[in-house]
């Protein structure tokens, strides 16, 4: 089985900065237990769009700050497609 690449994120850093435990953040997100938060922090899974926004609201930051590498990748992908679209207009 291929090893899954870790997803860089800053969730733990911000959570600790605000004085929250994983269980506190899980509660704010509406999760039943903190294991999901642990998996987000370890980069094992990427939260769905709803939870990315809930994370950013709970941690008082922007999604772009939480996931800098992913955001950069997505912006670059969109920029390339915009160039293609402009050339085809």
C-alpha positions as CSV (number, residue, x, y, z in Angstrom):
1,X,0.0,0.0,0.0
2,X,1.3,3.5,-0.9
3,X,2.0,5.8,2.0
4,X,-0.3,8.7,2.1
5,X,1.3,12.2,2.0
6,X,0.8,14.3,5.1
7,X,-1.3,17.4,4.6
8,X,0.5,20.4,6.0
9,X,-1.6,22.4,8.4
10,X,-1.4,24.7,11.4
11,X,-4.4,23.5,13.3
12,X,-2.6,22.3,16.4
13,X,-0.4,25.4,16.6
14,X,-3.5,27.7,16.6
15,X,-5.5,25.5,18.9
16,X,-2.8,25.5,21.5
17,X,-2.3,29.2,21.0
18,X,-5.9,29.8,22.0
19,X,-5.7,27.4,24.9
20,X,-8.1,24.8,23.5
21,X,-7.7,21.0,24.1
22,X,-8.6,18.7,21.2
23,X,-11.8,17.9,22.9
24,X,-12.7,21.6,23.1
25,X,-12.2,22.0,19.4
26,X,-14.1,18.8,18.6
27,X,-17.0,20.2,20.6
28,X,-16.9,23.5,18.6
29,X,-16.9,21.6,15.4
30,X,-19.8,19.4,16.5
31,X,-17.7,16.2,16.5
32,X,-18.5,13.5,19.1
33,X,-14.9,12.9,20.1
34,X,-11.5,14.5,19.5
35,X,-10.1,11.7,17.3
36,X,-11.2,13.5,14.2
37,X,-9.4,16.7,15.3
38,X,-6.3,14.6,16.0
39,X,-6.4,13.2,12.4
40,X,-6.8,16.7,11.0
41,X,-3.8,17.9,13.1
42,X,-1.6,14.9,12.0
43,X,-2.4,15.6,8.4
44,X,-4.0,12.2,8.0
45,X,-7.2,13.6,6.5
46,X,-8.4,16.9,5.1
47,X,-11.6,18.2,6.6
48,X,-14.6,18.7,4.2
49,X,-15.4,22.3,3.2
50,X,-17.9,22.8,6.0
51,X,-15.3,21.7,8.6
52,X,-12.6,23.8,7.1
53,X,-14.8,26.9,7.6
54,X,-15.8,25.8,11.1
55,X,-12.1,25.3,11.9
56,X,-11.2,28.7,10.7
57,X,-14.1,30.3,12.7
58,X,-13.2,28.4,15.8
59,X,-9.5,29.2,15.6
60,X,-10.1,32.8,14.6
61,X,-8.2,32.6,11.3
62,X,-8.6,32.0,7.6
63,X,-8.6,28.7,5.8
64,X,-5.7,29.9,3.7
65,X,-3.6,30.3,6.9
66,X,-4.6,26.8,8.2
67,X,-3.6,25.1,4.9
68,X,-0.9,27.2,3.2
69,X,0.5,24.5,0.9
70,X,-2.9,23.3,-0.3
71,X,-4.1,26.9,-0.8
72,X,-1.0,27.7,-2.9
73,X,-1.5,24.6,-5.0
74,X,-5.1,25.4,-5.7
75,X,-4.4,29.1,-6.5
76,X,-1.7,27.9,-9.0
77,X,-4.1,25.4,-10.6
78,X,-6.8,28.1,-11.0
79,X,-4.4,30.6,-12.4
80,X,-3.3,28.1,-15.1
81,X,-6.9,27.4,-16.1
82,X,-7.6,31.1,-16.2
83,X,-4.7,31.6,-18.7
84,X,-6.1,28.7,-20.8
85,X,-9.6,30.2,-20.7
86,X,-8.4,33.7,-21.7
87,X,-6.4,32.2,-24.7
88,X,-9.6,30.4,-25.8
89,X,-11.9,33.5,-25.6
